[in-house]
Amino acid sequence: MATRQLELLVRDRLNSGAISTEEALLLFNRLLVAQNPVPSIHPFNQLLTALLRSNTSANPHAIVFFLFNRLTRTRGICPDHCMYGILINCCVQTNRIGLAFGILGRLLKEGHRPKAVTFSPILKGLCWKNRINEAAAIVFDKMPELGCAPDVFSYNILVKGFCSSGKTGLALQLLLKMAKDGGGCEPDVITYNTVIDGLCKEGELAKAFGLYNQMHYAGVIPDNVTYTSLIDGLCKKGALDEAEELLDAMISEGYQPNVVTYNAIMDAWCKTGENEKAEGLLHDMISKGHEPDIVTYNTLINGFCKSNELDKMEMLLHEMLSKGMKPSIVTCNIVMDALCKIGGAVKAEEYFCHMLSKGLTPNIVNCNTLIDGFCKQGLMKKAEKLLQVMAKKGLPPDVVTYNSIIHGYSKLGCWEEAIRVFRQLVDRGFLPDEYTYGALMDSLCKQGECQRCSFKAGG
């Protein structure tokens, strides 16, 4: 097959979206041996990108490096700027930032001039590792030194890094600098959304709304993400009326709230005990064509559980199942906690076992909830049995687990058993806390053994 036909075949197969790892490897190898003329670098880059995105290979990154090494040994074919960018991205995805810098050095040594997009994966990798200062040094010093002007994507990565590391003030300063300097790097909707969300998470609502107003002044149009962040911020401050007003304004301006927006308001209503309003919002979102997700149901179930409206809880659980939605580990714990609080530890155990039969993997929170429920009802044998089951499943107890059992034995006046469990706690390397000592001291004093309250951890 002629070189041009082979290049067109690569393009068509990739456009079809159905190329496998094996086929990509075959086409890459055919391109390597094609002659008269030698293929351009473009189809090689396309295949490497497709391999990285493929979900049919266990280790696509290793394959990409292997093929790159083969290509560099083939006469007449030289990697270009784009291929080095693919390799840099590959390094960052495999958490090898040092190697990414090495690839960048090779690119420079071969005379390629880096572009802003070349640095983007490295900046992301540094920010993921919370090496924000290094990322900032690249944007403000290294890139200009190499004649590579940072673009809005470079700044946005840095802005997100600042916000993620709790330095939203620096992110805001950078945004204002971008707006002042201009030069084609004015902040876009992503820049504004990132900083607004960071400010809302830190409770700086006045600054967040100030930035929202500046967006309009700068001609940057807010989107669903902007409104959702502001609504969530208002909800967390307890300003529910203002949140609903903003929701109405959002809809009137032609923006459709998504499930995240509704969940934020529902959560706030539930936390203030206004479960009926939260449930009304559920019906409202469904009527407008928005499907609730597991977070929606968990929020409502938790709200009704806290107000002991267990009939509503059961109704919502049935509604979830009727929609083909599986309860999550969070759902399981909400329900178990609610049952245990009304003295229904045995019923909570039944629900727990039912969820395990459905393939749910328990965590320490589930087990602690159930153990605490058993202990508060004096069902110590059940609590100890579950402790043994946890050990068999490789789920080690924590100080909360032991505290519940110590408190359970203490309430029953079984101080010898309480001290036995206390010693287990210490032997496992846990530090007793005030709750641990308080439960033991209360039990010993009630049994007329106050003189033993001076025992040491190892005594």
Secondary structure by P-SEA (a helix, b strand, c coil): ccaaaaaaaaaaaaaaccccaaaaaaaaaaaaacccccccaaaaaaaaaaaaaccccccaaaaaaaaaaaaaacccccccaaaaaaaaaaaaaaccaaaaaaaaaaaaaaccccccccaaaaaaaaaaacaaaaaaaaaccccccccccccaaaaaaaaaaaaaacaaaaaaaaaaaaaaacccccccaaaaaaaaaaaaaacaaaaaaaaaaaaaaacccccaaaaaaaaaaaaaacaaaaaaaaaaaaaaacccccaaaaaaaaaaaaaacaaaaaaaaaaaaaaacccccaaaaaaaaaaaaaacaaaaaaaaaaaaaaacccccaaaaaaaaaaaaaacaaaaaaaaaaaaaaacccccaaaaaaaaaaaaaacaaaaaaaaaaaaaaacccccaaaaaaaaaaaaaacaaaaaaaaaaaaaaacccccaaaaaaaaaaaaaacccccccccccc
